[in-house]
Amino acid sequence: MVLILPCCLGSNSSCSKSRSSREEEDNPLQLQPASIQTELISSSSSNSKPTKFREIQERYERDRSTSLTMASSGCSSNRLRQTIVVALLLLASSSCLASAKHRGNGTTTTVPFHGKDELRRYRKIMAQVARLKKASSPDGDVIDCVPAHLQPAFDHPKLRGQKPEAEPEERPKVGGAAAAEAEEEAVFPQAWTDGGESCPEKTVPVRRTRRRDVLRSSSAVRFGMKQPRAAGVVRRDSTSDGHEHAVGYVTGDQFYGAKASLNVWSARVATAAEFSLSQIWVISGSFGNDLNTIEAGWQVSPELYGDNNPRFFTYWTTDAYQATGCYNLHCSGFVQTNNRIAIGAAISPTSVYNGRQFDISLLIWKDPRRGHWWLQLGSGPLVGYWPSSLFTHLGGHANMVQFGGEVVNTRPSGSHTPTQMGSGHFPREGFNRAAYFRNLQVVDWDNNLLPAAALRLVADHPSCYDIQGGYNRAWGNYFYYGGPGRNVRCP
């Protein structure tokens, strides 16, 4: 993950040596790659922990004076990288995320976070670390502008030493309903850009992860990851693990991308352990442990974000959500190229029941030349790409595309959750009231956008969340979906 660096971007800025207590509470805590997380847990259980901490602390102090001097005169790339490594090691040694306990059989399990001592150590370390240029959002988010070549993606073993690639020249060829839709494309609005904020060129916006974000998570090691699915369970019918869907899907062909427009709602989520999302899935492999997926859409997740705002998100996995992949930029993998769109930031405005509807258009497609999977906002700007080297099955093509909604039902109080999907209203209420996906398309082998033919619709529990589809000239293939969750027919 990205750590906020002890160096300022501009030569006219200086690094602060002191913090107010409020600023310390806002200090960033970006999770490290899996290899560093492993070191974190193992080091916290080691008998030599105090010695190791002192050794790394001494290394940090040796670099501190140099890094502070550099902050006033500009950043040296080599020294900057060294400082990042030292700071990451410090975080690992201080065991900010979790501590470990040894069982008699030699295995190690994580135990709850030891708050006071470790938070005090964390604050002491982070008080010395200066921040990059940042933007504050009205919803409380802090967006840090990170040099593009130092973003989280390039911590991945397959991507180390690389830089973001140039945008592909060839885009999917558009026609019919999609061409008319392209004329309606608008700037993608997020709360943090309401005041005209953006990051400088050659940087990317990264939503700051804070201590309290990690502490909300049920597992520090799996922070920013979905729960693993049971092997052999098809995602469009996976209620056994508490996930419920109302989706449309196409299968039985080779797919090289997908596009749709979906309206955005502030769905109510009943408990912090649940979420509600609406997204596109690009899927390949079996539905066992080798499942590859690429995902993007909007979601409401109090556990992940700390509020009930709908947020733009991405996800990927290569092993059915077991050990690879994550949301947004919480791990290495997705390479962001856009300096104006923050993944994980709130979307604003949102749709209003019986009022104005607001939708976003998303396109995921595979570059025929380089093989990377790009994320594009409709016919507008590119956000970034998932490198082809991350994947096994998706290194070639997808064999299923899925559109729709998903909620987690933890059955609070022993009954079905009242967490909403979409608008929280059933599809039969129609436009201005129900959530929708419209202009459903797929990308074929020749990079053409085509209507999603033979679309199948399925709802795991229609009395809780339902789906109804149709076709017209303006919207092409479309469907309404969602529901309120718990009701008289869904106890």
C-alpha positions in Angstrom: 0.0 0.0 0.0 1.0 3.6 -0.3 2.4 5.3 2.8 2.2 9.1 2.9 5.8 10.0 2.2 8.2 12.1 4.3 8.7 14.6 1.5 6.6 17.3 -0.1 5.9 17.4 -3.9 6.6 21.0 -4.6 9.9 22.8 -4.0 8.1 25.7 -2.3 6.5 23.5 0.4 8.2 22.4 3.6 7.6 19.4 5.7 6.0 19.9 9.1 7.9 18.8 12.2 4.9 19.0 14.5 1.3 17.9 14.6 -1.9 18.9 16.5 -3.7 16.1 18.2 -6.4 16.3 15.5 -3.9 16.0 12.7 -2.4 12.9 14.5 -5.8 11.3 14.5 -6.0 11.9 10.7 -2.6 10.3 10.0 -2.7 7.8 7.2 -2.4 4.1 7.6 -2.2 2.4 4.2 -1.9 -1.4 4.4 1.2 -3.1 3.1 1.4 -5.9 0.5 0.9 -9.4 1.7 4.6 -10.0 2.2 4.9 -7.1 4.6 1.7 -8.0 6.4 3.2 -11.4 7.0 6.3 -9.8 8.5 4.1 -7.5 10.6 2.3 -10.5 12.2 5.5 -12.6 12.7 7.5 -9.7 14.1 4.7 -8.9 16.6 5.0 -12.4 18.0 8.8 -12.5 18.0 10.8 -12.5 21.3 13.2 -10.1 19.7 10.6 -7.5 18.9 12.0 -4.7 21.1 15.5 -5.2 19.6 14.1 -5.2 16.1 12.1 -2.1 16.7 15.2 -0.3 18.1 17.3 -1.3 15.1 14.7 0.0 12.6 14.1 3.1 14.7 17.9 3.8 14.5 17.7 3.4 10.7 14.8 5.7 10.6 16.6 8.4 12.7 19.6 8.3 10.4 17.3 9.0 7.4 15.1 11.5 9.2 17.4 14.5 9.0 18.2 13.9 5.4 14.5 13.5 4.4 13.5 16.7 6.2 16.3 18.6 4.5 15.2 17.3 1.1 11.6 18.5 1.8 12.6 22.1 1.5 14.5 21.7 -1.7 12.6 19.0 -3.6 12.5 15.2 -3.5 15.3 13.0 -4.6 13.8 9.9 -6.2 16.3 7.4 -4.8 16.2 8.8 -1.3 12.4 9.0 -1.4 12.2 5.3 -2.2 14.6 4.5 0.7 12.5 6.5 3.1 9.4 4.7 2.0 11.0 1.3 2.7 12.1 2.5 6.2 8.7 3.9 7.0 7.0 0.7 5.9 9.3 -1.4 8.1 8.6 0.9 11.0 4.9 0.3 10.6 5.4 -3.4 10.4 7.6 -3.5 13.5 5.2 -1.4 15.5 2.4 -3.8 14.8 -0.2 -1.2 14.2 -2.7 -3.6 12.6 -2.6 -6.8 14.6 -0.6 -8.8 17.1 -0.2 -12.5 17.1 -0.5 -15.4 19.6 1.2 -18.8 19.3 -0.9 -22.0 19.8 0.6 -25.1 21.2 0.7 -26.7 17.8 3.0 -24.1 16.4 0.5 -22.2 14.4 -0.1 -18.5 14.8 -3.5 -16.7 15.0 -4.2 -13.0 15.2 -5.6 -11.5 18.4 -7.3 -8.2 18.9 -5.4 -4.9 18.4 -3.7 -3.6 21.5 -4.9 0.0 21.4 -3.0 2.3 23.7 0.6 1.3 23.5 0.6 0.6 19.8 -1.4 3.7 18.9 1.0 5.8 20.9 4.0 4.2 19.1 2.3 4.7 15.8 1.6 8.4 16.5 5.2 9.0 17.6 6.5 7.5 14.3 3.9 9.2 12.1 4.5 12.6 13.7 7.8 12.6 12.0 6.4 11.8 8.6 5.4 14.7 6.4 2.6 14.5 3.9 2.2 15.0 0.3 -0.2 17.5 -1.2 -3.7 16.7 0.0 -7.3 17.6 -0.7 -10.0 17.6 1.9 -13.5 16.4 1.0 -16.8 17.8 2.4 -17.6 14.3 3.6 -14.5 14.1 5.7 -12.3 12.1 3.3 -8.7 13.2 2.8 -7.3 12.6 -0.7 -3.5 12.4 -1.0 -1.8 13.1 -4.3 0.8 10.4 -4.8 3.4 10.3 -7.6 2.0 8.0 -10.2 5.1 5.7 -10.3 4.9 5.3 -6.5 1.3 4.3 -6.2 0.3 1.0 -4.5 0.2 -1.0 -7.8 3.9 -1.1 -8.2 4.5 -2.9 -4.9 3.2 -6.1 -6.7 6.0 -8.5 -7.4 5.0 -8.6 -11.1 4.9 -4.9 -11.4 7.9 -3.6 -9.5 10.0 -1.1 -11.3 7.3 -0.3 -13.8 5.5 2.9 -14.5 2.0 3.6 -15.7 1.6 2.8 -19.3 0.3 5.2 -21.9 -3.4 5.1 -22.7 -4.2 2.8 -25.6 -4.9 4.4 -28.9 -7.7 2.0 -29.9 -11.0 2.0 -27.9 -14.0 -0.2 -28.4 -16.0 0.8 -31.5 -19.3 2.3 -30.5 -22.6 2.3 -32.4 -26.3 2.4 -32.1 -27.7 3.3 -28.7 -24.2 3.7 -27.2 -23.4 6.4 -29.8 -26.4 8.4 -28.7 -25.5 7.9 -25.1 -22.0 9.2 -25.6 -23.3 12.6 -26.4 -24.9 12.7 -23.0 -21.7 11.9 -21.1 -20.9 14.3 -18.2 -18.0 14.9 -16.0 -17.8 12.2 -13.2 -18.8 14.0 -10.0 -17.3 13.2 -6.7 -17.6 15.0 -3.4 -13.9 15.8 -3.1 -13.9 17.6 -6.5 -16.9 19.8 -5.7 -14.6 22.8 -5.0 -12.6 22.2 -8.2 -9.9 20.1 -6.5 -7.7 17.7 -8.5 -4.2 16.3 -8.2 -1.3 17.7 -10.2 -0.2 16.0 -13.4 1.9 12.8 -12.9 0.2 12.1 -9.6 -2.9 10.1 -8.7 -5.5 10.7 -6.0 -5.5 8.1 -3.2 -8.2 8.1 -0.5 -6.4 8.1 2.8 -6.8 5.0 5.0 -6.8 5.8 8.7 -6.3 3.8 11.8 -10.0 3.9 12.5 -10.8 2.3 9.1 -8.6 -0.7 9.9 -10.0 -1.0 13.5 -13.6 -1.3 12.1 -12.5 -4.3 10.0 -13.3 -7.7 11.3 -9.8 -8.8 10.3 -6.8 -6.4 9.9 -5.0 -8.8 7.5 -8.1 -9.0 5.2 -8.9 -5.3 5.4 -10.1 -4.2 2.0 -10.9 -7.7 0.8 -14.2 -9.5 0.3 -14.8 -12.7 2.2 -13.8 -15.9 0.4 -16.6 -17.7 -1.4 -17.2 -21.4 -0.9 -15.6 -23.5 -3.6 -18.0 -24.6 -6.3 -20.7 -22.0 -5.5 -21.8 -19.9 -8.5 -21.9 -16.2 -7.5 -25.3 -15.6 -9.1 -26.7 -18.1 -6.5 -24.5 -17.7 -3.5 -26.9 -17.1 -0.6 -25.3 -19.8 1.5 -22.6 -17.4 2.5 -25.0 -14.5 3.2 -24.5 -12.8 -0.1 -27.7 -12.1 -2.1 -28.0 -11.0 -5.7 -30.4 -9.7 -8.3 -28.4 -9.8 -11.5 -28.5 -10.1 -15.3 -25.8 -12.1 -16.9 -24.5 -13.4 -20.3 -22.4 -16.5 -20.7 -21.4 -19.1 -23.3 -19.1 -16.9 -25.4 -15.8 -15.1 -25.3 -16.1 -11.6 -23.9 -13.4 -8.9 -23.9 -15.3 -6.3 -21.9 -18.6 -4.9 -20.8 -20.4 -1.6 -20.5 -23.5 -0.3 -18.8 -25.1 2.8 -17.2 -26.4 2.4 -13.7 -28.1 5.0 -11.4 -26.6 5.8 -8.0 -28.5 5.6 -4.8 -27.8 6.2 -1.1 -28.9 2.7 -0.1 -29.5 2.2 3.6 -27.3 -0.5 5.2 -28.5 -1.9 8.5 -25.2 -2.9 10.2 -21.5 -2.2 9.7 -20.9 -5.8 8.8 -23.1 -5.5 5.7 -22.8 -3.7 2.4 -24.9 -2.9 -0.6 -23.4 -2.6 -4.1 -24.3 -2.3 -7.8 -21.6 -3.3 -10.3 -20.3 -4.9 -13.4 -18.5 -8.3 -13.0 -16.1 -9.6 -15.8 -15.5 -13.2 -14.9 -13.4 -16.1 -16.1 -12.4 -19.5 -14.8 -14.5 -22.0 -12.8 -16.4 -21.1 -9.8 -13.9 -22.9 -7.6 -10.6 -21.6 -6.3 -9.4 -20.4 -9.6 -12.1 -17.8 -10.2 -10.8 -14.6 -11.8 -13.0 -11.4 -11.6 -12.7 -7.7 -12.5 -15.4 -5.6 -10.9 -16.4 -1.9 -10.8 -19.4 0.1 -9.7 -20.8 1.9 -6.6 -21.2 0.6 -3.1 -22.3 1.6 0.4 -20.0 -0.1 3.0 -19.9 1.3 6.5 -17.2 -1.1 7.6 -14.9 -0.2 4.7 -15.5 3.5 4.5 -17.0 4.5 7.9 -20.2 6.1 6.5 -23.2 5.4 4.4 -22.2 7.4 1.3 -22.3 5.6 -2.1 -18.7 5.3 -3.4 -17.0 4.5 -6.6 -15.1 1.3 -6.3 -13.1 -1.4 -8.1 -12.2 -4.9 -7.2 -10.2 -7.9 -8.5 -9.3 -11.4 -7.6 -7.6 -14.4 -9.2 -8.4 -17.1 -6.6 -12.1 -16.6 -5.7 -11.5 -13.9 -3.1 -9.2 -16.1 -1.0 -5.8 -14.4 -0.9 -5.5 -12.1 -3.9 -7.0 -8.9 -4.9 -8.8 -6.1 -2.9 -11.1 -3.1 -3.1 -9.8 0.0 -4.7 -6.1 0.7 -4.0 -5.9 -1.2 -0.7 -3.4 -3.6 -2.2 -1.0 -3.7 -5.2 -2.5 -4.5 -8.6 -4.8 -1.9 -10.2 -2.7 0.9 -11.9 -4.4 4.3 -11.8 -3.7 6.8 -14.6 -6.3 9.5 -13.9 -5.4 12.5 -11.6 -9.0 13.7 -11.2 -11.0 10.6 -10.1 -10.4 9.1 -6.6 -11.3 5.4 -6.3 -13.2 4.9 -3.1 -14.4 8.5 -2.9 -18.1 9.4 -2.5 -20.2 10.0 -5.6 -22.3 13.2 -5.5 -25.1 13.9 -6.4 -27.2 10.7 -6.2 -30.7 9.8 -7.4 -33.8 11.0 -5.6 -37.0 8.9 -5.2 -39.6 10.5 -7.4 -37.0 13.1 -8.4 -33.9 13.6 -10.5 -32.0 10.4 -11.5 -28.3 10.4 -11.6 -26.4 7.5 -13.3 -22.8 6.7 -14.2 -21.6 4.8 -17.2 -18.8 2.3 -16.8 -16.8 0.4 -19.5 -14.3 -2.4 -18.7 -12.4 -3.6 -21.8 -9.3 -5.4 -22.8 -6.7 -3.6 -24.9 -6.1 -5.8 -28.0 -2.5 -4.7 -28.2 -1.1 -4.9 -24.7 -3.7 -7.2 -23.1 -4.5 -5.0 -20.1 -8.0 -4.6 -18.8 -8.9 -0.8 -18.8 -11.6 0.9 -16.8 -13.2 3.8 -18.6 -16.0 6.2 -17.5 -18.5 5.7 -20.3 -17.1 7.3 -23.4 -15.1 9.7 -21.3 -11.8 9.5 -19.4 -9.8 6.4 -18.5 -9.4 5.7 -14.8 -6.6 3.1 -15.1 -6.0 -0.6 -15.8 -5.6 -4.1 -14.3 -2.4 -5.5 -15.8 -2.8 -8.7 -17.7 0.0 -10.3 -15.7 -2.2 -10.3 -12.6 -4.5 -12.9 -14.0 -4.6 -16.5 -15.1 -7.9 -17.1 -16.9 -8.5 -13.4 -17.6 -5.1 -13.3 -19.3 -7.1 -14.4 -22.3 -10.8 -13.5 -22.2 -13.9 -13.6 -19.9 -16.5 -16.4 -20.2 -19.2 -14.5 -18.2 -20.3 -10.9 -17.7 -22.7 -10.0 -14.9 -24.6 -6.8 -14.1 -26.6 -6.0 -11.0 -26.8 -5.7 -7.3 -25.4 -7.6 -4.3 -26.0 -7.2 -0.5 -24.7 -9.0 2.5 -27.4 -10.4 4.8 -26.0 -11.1 8.3 -29.6 -11.7 9.6 -29.4 -9.2 12.5 -31.8 -10.2 15.3 -32.4 -13.5 13.6 -34.4 -12.1 10.7 -33.6 -11.0 7.2 -31.7 -7.8 7.0 -33.5 -4.5 6.1 -30.4 -3.5 4.1 -31.6 -2.0 0.8 -30.4 -3.0 -2.7 -30.5 -0.2 -5.2 -33.1 2.4 -4.3 -34.7 0.1 -1.7 -37.8 -0.3 -3.9 -38.9 -3.2 -6.0 -38.5 -3.1 -9.8 -42.2 -2.9 -10.5 -42.2 0.7 -9.3 -40.2 1.6 -12.5 -38.4 4.8 -13.5 -37.7 7.5 -10.8 -38.3 5.0 -8.1 -36.4 1.8 -8.7 -32.7 1.3 -9.5 -31.8 0.3 -13.0 -29.0 -0.8 -15.4 -29.4 0.4 -19.0 -27.6 0.0 -22.4 -26.1 -3.3 -21.4 -23.3 -4.2 -23.8 -20.3 -6.5 -24.2 -17.1 -6.2 -26.2 -16.4 -8.9 -28.7 -13.2 -10.4 -30.1 -12.9 -7.6 -32.7 -13.2 -4.8 -30.1 -16.8 -4.0 -31.0 -19.4 -3.0 -28.4 -22.5 -5.2 -29.0 -25.9 -5.5 -27.2 -25.8 -8.0 -24.4 -27.8 -10.6 -26.2 -29.5 -13.6 -24.5 -29.4 -11.8 -21.2 -30.6 -14.0 -18.3 -32.1 -12.5 -15.1 -32.0 -14.1 -11.7 -32.8 -13.0 -8.2 -31.8 -15.2 -5.2 -34.8 -14.1 -3.1 -37.3 -12.2 -5.2 -39.5 -11.4 -2.2 -36.5 -9.5 -0.7 -34.7 -8.2 -3.9 -36.2 -8.7 -7.4 -35.3 -8.0 -11.0 -37.3 -7.2 -14.1 -35.9 -6.6 -17.6 -36.9 -5.2 -21.0 -35.7 -3.6 -24.2 -36.4 -0.3 -26.0 -34.6 1.9 -28.5 -33.3 4.5 -26.1 -32.1 2.1 -23.4 -31.3 -1.0 -25.4 -31.2 -4.0 -23.0 -32.1 -2.9 -19.5 -33.5 -4.0 -16.2 -34.8 -2.6 -12.9 -33.7 -4.4 -9.8 -33.5 -4.1 -6.0 -35.7 -4.1 -3.0 -36.0 -3.2 0.7 -34.8 -6.5 2.2 -36.9 -7.4 5.2 -40.7 -7.0 4.6 -43.9 -9.0 5.3 -43.0 -11.3 2.4 -39.3 -11.5 3.4 -39.3 -12.1 7.2 
